[in-house]
Amino acid sequence: MTAPRRPAGPPMGGPGRMMMGVGGPPAKLEDFKGSTKRLLRMLAPDRLVVGLVLVFGVLSVGLSVIGPWLLGKATDVIFTGIVGQQIPAGTTKEQAVANLRAQGNDRFADLLQALDNVVPGHGIDFARLQRVLLWVALVYIGAWIFGLLQARLTTVVVQRTVYRLREQVSAKLSRLPLSYFDQQSRGEVLSRATNDTDNIAMTLQQSLSMLLTSLLTIIAVLGAMFWISPLLAVIALVTVPVSVLVTARIGKRSQPQFVKQWASTGKLNGHIEEMFTGHSVVKIFGRQNEAAKTFEEHNDALYSASFRAQFISGLIQPAMMFIGNLNYVLVAVVGGLRVASGSLSLGDVQAFIQYSRQFSQPLTQVASMANLVQSGVASAERVFQILDAAEQSPEPASPARPERVVGKVTFEHVSFRYDPDEPLIEDLSLTVAPGQTVAIVGPTGAGKTTLVNLIMRFYDLTGGRILLDDVDIATMSRDELREQIGMVLQDTWLFQGTIAENLAYGADHPTRDKIVAAAEAAHADRFVRTLPEGYETVIDEEGAGVSAGEKQLITIARAFLAEPTILILDEATSSVDTRTEVLIQRAMSTLRAGRTSFVIAHRLSTIRDADLILVMEHGSIVEQGTHDSLLAAGGAYARLYSAQFAAAAVEVE
């Protein structure tokens, strides 16, 4: 069964445009906080692994924070050794301090008094220094191992989460009504399902581990800084409010640009998809320049939004580095004065300066991640719009089914409208007996295709009901209903695969003999055998290598193979030549035998043998009867018939 064609009637924004009021991207993030929380809640199924990520993060950060303190101890060992060499051997530390004060060198005396483990006349204790450095090496190796484990588990969590998100999007797309796709460009939907999902994966991968590590580092380093020197810690914290203010101001300006960036990406993808799909038509009508101009406009809009988003958000990191350097200068100056006064050891100041760097670095990282997080949340909101879109009506809890499917179709006071304010079909009643062939004719937009789409339950009725063998189709499952129906459309649909696989698409594991028999019945076997690989010839979704008429023969053979109870033919022979059309008409007569058939046709000469002809205008049946009776009535059908043959006569002349 081929994919349903877009019916005439539903509201559209035109090619390449989407209905901004129906699922289009917002001008700005509607709920940044809510979308962020929802995205994080998607990690819940892996909460145990997330817990391990947190544990390994704490261990890695904890060991990384211990490292500078140990290095400070190593510095103290070196410094005390150098100072000890300058004191005459045989004197005590107290005597050396008293001598210095007597000489008026109070600053050096204060420094010496604050030092521990100074041995006059002795140099650097290399054994102790070796032990300290060994601990430093072990601490940093441990931090690296735990960081590696954290990164590994973070990758597992992110990829599992995005895997589930892709599953949800795929399942959601299968549950969305046809009207949703009528109101969206395919490129926009594909962009949300692929590009935006990939951007979410990149955002989670890069930000989750880094954000967790940065926050833990800020907390641990801040504690170490207060432990070493509350005064220096307060000085270091002075720059934090400035950092927060700068980040918030810049982030507020860059956030709308990221939304525009991904909205522009969707529009560009939609245009590319449409132009690539219809590249032959574009070339035939010489619209390459217009297509290129539209592409340039979308590309310029994407460039502009992306440039603004990246440039504005990129200001965060240099601004934070500048503030961090100011912090470094303040700490170095005040710390040097504290060492000179003997209030702190040189190793403590060195450790504090390292902590100051460690403190400003995660702040810079968190700030620089603002653009990444905003981009990811913007994509998440676009994907969530798909997940939150209204689905088709749910299947009944206990689906009904006919006791025996024979193909009786009844319309009881059926009403339908795409737009609530514009009725299309009103109070239509009709009964089609099993095995009857019903032809539906009328001008474009009369509701012919809509009528058969309602039988397929592609749309839900506005009023009334449709019965299949006296069972309301609304009480049946869609799958079971559509199993009874074979549909061949004017617009052919093929997928990348062999011709045999395309033929077998509508059947359940058919044998090769059945595939060939169906192709022979649809008169497709002859051209298939002329191809290099016959039935194993691979074609793509565009049907490259086969003509439009041959593609239609494949879709007709697909309907033969499905052996449906009800057959729907929507201008199914419009792309074949006259001789092939005659052959297909004969084959269709065989296929329709014993089956209820609905035939939509514009060429009235192809439906003369129909059991019942319905003439539709403005969604209503204005005439019904056989070919001869309708001609004799001299009404709408007779006018259509006469107009066709008059046009044919004019063409001949």
TADA-V84040 format. One line per field, one symbol per residue. burial: 1 if it has 16 or more other C-alpha atoms within 10 Angstrom, else 0. Layout:
BEGIN
burial=???
END
This chain:
BEGIN
burial=11011010100100011110001111001001001100100110000011001101111111111111111111111111111110100000100111010000010111111110011111110000100110110011011101101110111011111100110010011001111101111111101110111111111111111111111111011101100110011001001100100110011001111111111111111111111000000100000000100110011011001101110111111011101100110011001101111111111111111111111111111111111111111111111111101011000000001000011111110111110000011101100111111111110011111111111111111010111110111111110011111111111111000111111111100100001111111111100100000110111001100001111111111111111111111111111100011001101100110111111111010010011111111111101111100110000111011001000000000
END
